[in-house]
Amino acid sequence: MPTTSIWLNPEMTMYMIRFMGHWTTSEMKDTLQHTHSIVKGKEQKIALLLDFSESESIPDGVLQLPRRISHSLPENLVCVTFFGSSLYLQLILE
């Protein structure tokens, strides 16, 4: 499985998606949509962490996905943090 998603604390205020190895734009989109439905159903404020430290690829078209989904984020999602050492992060930050 190229992505895994877990709650990082019992209070369910921090949710992490880890991207590993080679993954596709479709897998990222599906994972983000699933995360959206989980986060939207909670009352508390939630921080989303996207971990690319084990990612080995940057699929075509993936750089537009964060911009597209940013317009429909749930109101209780108060922070989105990207981390890792991949080229993907460098491209997003430029």
CORKAVEN-V716563 format. One record per helix or strand of 3 or more residues. SS is the DSSP state (helix for helix, strand for strand). FROM is the first residue (numbers start at 1). LEN is the number of residues. If there is no record, write none. Layout:
# CORKAVEN-V716563
ss = (SS;SS)
from = (FROM;FROM)
len = (LEN;LEN)
This chain:
# CORKAVEN-V716563
ss = (strand;strand;helix;strand;helix;strand;helix)
from = (3;14;25;46;62;77;87)
len = (5;8;16;10;11;7;7)
